[in-house]
């Protein structure tokens, strides 16, 4: 909608400019000079505008370049730090792996010693129970013998104890 109106206004001015030029007694040379002066002013204002745009762009480029350089340096430092940490962790991993193997051997030896101790305890417990049973039987026999011996010399008591 704006474009047709703009074209109409422009064509009106293009048609009326020669009439104004004739009235003011402008020569074709003065028109050329006037157009060149207008062109010069337009170029100068465009140049100033373009210079401002270029300055803004150049400033942005410099800031971006500085930021990127800083970020690259930070990334390089992070990479170096991470590589060092990885080396340290790999060294720790090797040392801890050796410790784990040593501890596994220690655990296996401890479990074997525990099994042997359980076997010895079971054997000693069985021996103790056998000795206890034998001792109790001996004590029981001795108690019977004491009862028999206490009743010795009395005829009736002896026969009574035997019957008991």
C-alpha positions as CSV (number, residue, x, y, z in Angstrom):
1,X,0.0,0.0,0.0
2,X,2.8,2.4,0.9
3,X,4.8,1.5,-2.2
4,X,2.2,2.7,-4.8
5,X,1.8,6.0,-2.9
6,X,5.5,6.5,-2.8
7,X,5.8,5.8,-6.5
8,X,3.1,8.3,-7.3
9,X,4.7,11.0,-5.3
10,X,8.1,10.3,-6.9
11,X,6.7,10.4,-10.4
12,X,4.9,13.6,-9.6
13,X,8.2,15.2,-8.5
14,X,10.1,13.9,-11.5
15,X,7.5,15.4,-13.8
16,X,7.3,18.8,-12.1
17,X,11.1,19.2,-11.5
18,X,11.7,20.2,-15.2
19,X,9.0,22.8,-14.9
20,X,10.6,24.4,-11.8
21,X,14.0,24.3,-13.4
22,X,12.8,26.2,-16.5
23,X,11.1,28.8,-14.3
24,X,14.2,29.4,-12.2
25,X,16.3,29.6,-15.4
26,X,18.4,26.7,-14.4
27,X,20.8,25.4,-16.9
28,X,21.5,21.8,-17.4
29,X,25.0,22.4,-16.1
30,X,23.7,23.9,-12.9
31,X,21.4,20.9,-12.5
32,X,24.4,18.6,-12.8
33,X,26.3,20.6,-10.3
34,X,23.4,20.6,-7.9
35,X,23.0,16.8,-8.3
36,X,26.7,16.3,-7.8
37,X,26.6,18.4,-4.6
38,X,23.5,16.5,-3.4
39,X,25.3,13.2,-4.2
40,X,28.4,14.4,-2.4
41,X,26.3,15.2,0.7
42,X,24.6,11.9,0.5
43,X,27.9,10.0,0.1
44,X,29.3,11.9,3.1
45,X,26.3,11.1,5.3
46,X,26.4,7.5,4.1
47,X,30.1,7.4,4.8
48,X,29.6,8.7,8.4
49,X,26.8,6.1,8.9
50,X,28.9,3.3,7.4
51,X,31.9,4.4,9.5
52,X,29.8,4.2,12.7
53,X,28.6,0.7,11.7
54,X,32.1,-0.4,10.9
55,X,33.4,1.0,14.2
56,X,30.7,-0.9,16.1
57,X,31.5,-4.0,14.1
58,X,35.2,-3.6,14.7
59,X,34.6,-3.1,18.4
60,X,32.5,-6.2,18.6
61,X,35.2,-8.1,16.7
62,X,37.9,-7.0,19.1
63,X,35.8,-7.8,22.2
64,X,34.8,-11.2,20.8
65,X,38.4,-12.0,19.8
66,X,39.6,-11.0,23.3
67,X,36.8,-13.1,24.9
68,X,37.6,-16.1,22.6
69,X,41.3,-15.9,23.4
70,X,40.6,-15.8,27.1
71,X,38.2,-18.8,26.8
72,X,40.8,-20.7,24.8
73,X,43.4,-20.1,27.4
74,X,41.0,-21.1,30.2
75,X,40.2,-24.3,28.2
76,X,43.9,-25.1,27.7
77,X,44.5,-24.6,31.5
78,X,41.5,-26.8,32.2
79,X,42.8,-29.5,29.8
80,X,46.2,-29.4,31.4
81,X,44.8,-29.6,34.9
82,X,42.5,-32.5,33.9
83,X,45.3,-34.4,32.3
84,X,47.4,-34.0,35.5
85,X,44.4,-35.2,37.6
86,X,44.0,-38.2,35.2
87,X,47.7,-39.1,35.6
88,X,47.4,-38.9,39.4
89,X,44.2,-40.9,39.5
90,X,45.7,-43.5,37.2
91,X,48.7,-43.8,39.5
92,X,46.3,-44.0,42.5
93,X,44.3,-46.6,40.6
94,X,47.4,-48.8,40.1
95,X,48.4,-48.4,43.8
96,X,44.9,-49.2,45.0
97,X,44.7,-52.1,42.6
98,X,47.9,-53.6,44.2
99,X,46.4,-52.9,47.6
100,X,43.2,-54.7,46.7
101,X,45.1,-57.7,45.5
102,X,47.2,-57.8,48.7
103,X,44.0,-57.4,50.8
104,X,42.3,-60.2,48.8
105,X,45.2,-62.5,49.5
106,X,45.0,-61.4,53.2
107,X,41.3,-62.2,53.3
108,X,41.8,-65.6,51.7
109,X,44.6,-66.4,54.3
110,X,42.4,-65.1,57.1
111,X,39.5,-67.3,55.9
112,X,41.8,-70.3,55.7
113,X,43.1,-69.6,59.2
114,X,39.5,-69.2,60.4
115,X,38.5,-72.6,58.9
116,X,41.5,-74.2,60.5
117,X,40.7,-72.6,63.8
118,X,37.1,-73.8,63.6
119,X,38.3,-77.4,62.8
120,X,40.7,-77.2,65.8
121,X,37.9,-75.9,68.0
122,X,35.5,-78.6,66.9
123,X,38.1,-81.3,67.5
124,X,39.0,-79.8,70.9
125,X,35.3,-79.6,71.7
126,X,34.8,-83.2,70.7
127,X,37.8,-84.2,72.8
128,X,36.5,-82.2,75.7
129,X,33.1,-83.8,75.4
130,X,34.7,-87.2,75.3
131,X,36.8,-86.4,78.4
132,X,33.9,-84.9,80.2
133,X,31.7,-88.0,79.5
134,X,34.6,-90.3,80.6
135,X,35.2,-88.1,83.7
136,X,31.5,-88.1,84.6
137,X,31.4,-91.9,84.2
138,X,34.5,-92.2,86.4
139,X,33.0,-89.8,89.0
140,X,29.8,-91.8,88.9
141,X,31.8,-95.0,89.3
142,X,33.8,-93.5,92.2
143,X,30.6,-92.3,93.9
144,X,29.2,-95.8,93.7
145,X,32.5,-97.2,95.0
146,X,32.4,-94.7,97.9
147,X,28.8,-95.8,98.7
148,X,29.9,-99.4,98.6
149,X,32.9,-98.8,100.7
150,X,30.9,-96.8,103.3
151,X,28.6,-99.7,103.7
152,X,31.4,-102.2,104.1
153,X,31.3,-104.1,107.3
154,X,27.6,-104.0,107.7
155,X,26.1,-106.9,106.0
156,X,22.6,-105.7,105.6
157,X,23.5,-102.4,104.2
158,X,25.7,-103.9,101.7
159,X,23.0,-106.1,100.3
160,X,20.7,-103.1,100.4
161,X,23.0,-100.9,98.4
162,X,23.5,-103.6,95.8
163,X,19.8,-103.9,95.4
164,X,19.3,-100.3,95.1
